[in-house]
């Protein structure tokens, strides 16, 4: 289908971005370059490098809407699992069917969870064996993570299929510049025990880091205890991360990364007539996950070459009373070449090719890609970025996607940014092979899902770093969504989604020790019939009060609100508000004590209909750095 017919039904998605990018170019006519903001405050955005754009752009120079959760923020939040930290980003919705290993999905601006591509150190880790090819965030230990970048809107021109709604790029912990490591222990409610150790070394020849952690908990009932479910569902996991690199002559580098998790989680059974159709049961899931890569970076004058081989693997088995009831295997193998050329001080070009092989127990497929991303600075305070990619799927043919972005720094403290992009998602292996209900073969008519989106935002920072505020408006249209249909006994393209909204965020220094932070998102996501999408709150946000006087005590009081959600079939998950407190006490430069109190007000709430969440609970621990 040609581009004109593809986009003609929603002209607002194609004309508006071009108009706004043109307006930004006019605003940027002045050649004055704004100085970098004060690095001691929130204005340090000018110094943050974003890896997920493929160009290593400064945060202030990218037109893409990005939320970044760095190591300091992860430690301040104090969550055990990455999924709870990701929920702090505006416009991001998390749904989990019970804590401690319950399946956890992440939705960006109303896009389905399987429309979010997840990268670990640049390697795609979405599960090919799951029905939609999504990723389960339930088992990622936050202690292994250095930074999380959440790129919002279609990113297929950068990362190909599955990046139709956005990308979550996760970077694992780097070796300390001066070597060393840490050991920690954490004890909490529900007989939860968590601990870990890491050590590393850095030198002229290279560096390495080894880290291991474990968590075990008796848990609570996955099915809500308020519905009479009393059986606790336990959780155990072990995570290992290894990272090492050799610095080669001439500025080259050979790098290897490995992240692996083995987990066992109890879950509950289908129960007809119960809320959410779930109740106590003797079900258990066992999962093993691996994400690994080897990369070689070689500079050659103004051109830097990157060769990468990546691999991800997930094996799952469900058991009932110890007997196997379900098994699944999903693997992704990736070969990537990227060249990054510094044409001059105002032009940078990244280009390359990828080949990805995906397989399950029943099927396999491959996709080959070529891409290019160009950053140009026509004026000192203006950065324009354009991307183009062609993906050739061995079953569904070639899809071409594009992206445009613009960022202009109007003065020392004010940034405007806008972006437009389109994306696609090839049908998953499960969707192309599953059939039932009288059908004799799987559907032969499936087409890739496609989307196009536009957003524009503004950010302001006080010169002294004492305050900041930003707002981003977005609109996204997705068509040819793949849903299961009983009438055909399989999957077909029968749905579309139109979503829009606004994200607002900011911070204010109340004194030398206290800072108030807030974010809010309004998301209106509807299907082709005009009905609200399930499990997407229209209103959500966080309000936090931080304390850090640079001495022994620091902490955060976090208030998190999630609006009412339609859960399908006439059921609703009511709105909820939760209050958490984290605190750290620095006994010395090497030893600290940390405390976390969750759900201080004892709020009873659900994230998915019928599934429970912990009441008032907490944990205490210590960490020794050496």
Secondary structure, 3 states (H helix, E strand, C coil): CCHHHHHHCCCHHHHHHHHHHHHHHHHCCCCCCCCCCCCCCHHHHHHCEEHHHCCCEEHHHCCCCEEEEEHHHHHHHCCCEHHHHHCCCCCEEEEECCCCCCCEEEEECCCCHHHEEEEECCEECCCCCCCCCCCCHHHCEHHHEEEEEEEECCCHHHHCCCCCCEEEEEEECCCCCCCEEEEEEEEECCCEEEEEEEEEEECCCEEEEEEEEEEEECCCCCECHHHCCCCCCCEEEEEEEEEEEEECHHHCEEEEEEEEEEEEEEEEEECCCCHHHEEEEEEEEEEEEEEEEEEEEEEECCEEEEEEEEEEEEEEEEEECCEEEEEEEEEEEEEEEEEEEEEECCEEEEEEEEEEEEEECCCEEEEEEEEEEEEEEEECCEEEEEEEEEEEECCCEEEEEEEEEEEEEEECCEEEEEEEEEEEECCCHHHHHCCCCCCCCCCCCCCCEEEEEEEEEEEEECCCCCEEEEEEEEEEEEEEEEEEECCCCEEEEEEEEEEEEEEEEEEEECCCCEEEEEEEEEEEEEECCCCECCCCCCEEEEEEEEEECCCCEEEEEEEEEECCEEEECCEEECCEEEEEEEEEEECCCCEEEEEEEECCCCCCCCCCCCECCCCCEEEEEEEEEC
